[in-house]
Amino acid sequence: MTRLHLLAGFLAGIVVPALAHAEITGSASTVLRLDDNIFALPADDQPAGLVRSDTVYSGNADIDARFNPAGYKIDLEAGIDYEAYARNTAYNNVGYAIQLSATPTLDRTLTVSGSLTARRALSNFASLGLPGRDVQTLFDAAPQLAVKLAGELVLVAAPVYTRSSNTAALFDAYNYERYGGSLGIGWHTPLGNRIDLTFGERHTGGLGNRFINLGNVVVNQPTNLRDRSIDLKLHYQITSITSVNAAASYVWRHDHTVLAHSFSAPFGQVGVKFEPSDHAVISAEIGWRLETVDQLFVDSVRTSYANVTGSVQLGQRWRLSSRFEYNHRKFEADQLALVNSYSLGAIDRADHSYHGEVAVTYGLSSHFAIVANYAHESRDSSYHFANFRENIGQITLIYAFGAHPETMTTAMTGRGR
């Protein structure tokens, strides 16, 4: 039996009957976006045949189905959108996003939660570092299992799988997959407070290859990374309106590619969420993490970061939202720098990036809302090609059913940024 037959049987036997009893909400929107640096380029960089500033028109449709089989809350979200560039028409694209998530609602000996996500989108120009047209497809599976041992002591396991592929000939060198997971023990209380101590291992392998610069010759080498870690995670509900999430990890990265940039380092973060009412929420987080940038590159990027997000409902029709973020990224072996420099060995790179955004939502009626956004983003880098300044204005008209549109906000999620 093929995978297609198995998927069809799953949909026909489980998903479709469940959707008949689901709470369905959704929306459709049209978006007008004005961007003064669409490719996130330095001020003195003007590629031939391209226009730095552009107007982007897009249409989006989303549906969300929530249903509650015995002991679980299931959420299935799906969306599709089309982007059209007024001047750089070669970058017109179709994208989609699908996510299935599960949350247990009953206390059981074995509980399973987590999510499955599939996404297709135009790669972020700010991460590419040049105006390449690349459509990235990302699949991510992140289930979590908890088995009660005694009292509030539980066995916890979290397998992970990620697969990333790209359409552009240049960027399929960055195709990769990551698999592995973590296993450990936790203390979970009926109130939702929990603390987990786990041991993890994750492997990253190149589905294609990644660029390596040896002398004056650029060659492709398979990506081969192994990460091992000890992780301590905490969630604590201080009061009914305030909660804290914290994590501390020590990671050993073994890089088996030709450059062999192995290292070990501690990482961690602390986040606070304050929700004084159903109409207002603010959250903040600071930390230090090991990351891949927008899931595109497999690289050793160590990032110190801080962000603050907030939103407040003002009366029946108005909603104000904002987000501010700072990132300090240190690249141990930046791949595009290696390709462009033609020098032996690795090139270290450090970035300081800033992002600020505000959004105002106004409910026109019980089904329609209009959202106005403004965002500014900048990056100061030790490598010249990565510097940029960008201003974006956006107007969105939303039609929503099953939910009040004035409670919705539209972030600056244009995938070409």
Helices and strands as residue ranges (DSSP letters): H 3-10, I 11-15, H 16-19, E 23-35, E 54-67, E 72-85, G 89-91, E 93-104, E 110-122, H 125-128, E 135-150, E 153-166, G 171-174, E 176-188, E 194-206, E 210-214, E 217-221, E 224-239, E 242-255, E 263-277, E 280-291, G 293-295, E 301-314, E 318-331, H 335-341, E 349-363, E 368-381, G 384-386, E 388-401, G 405-407
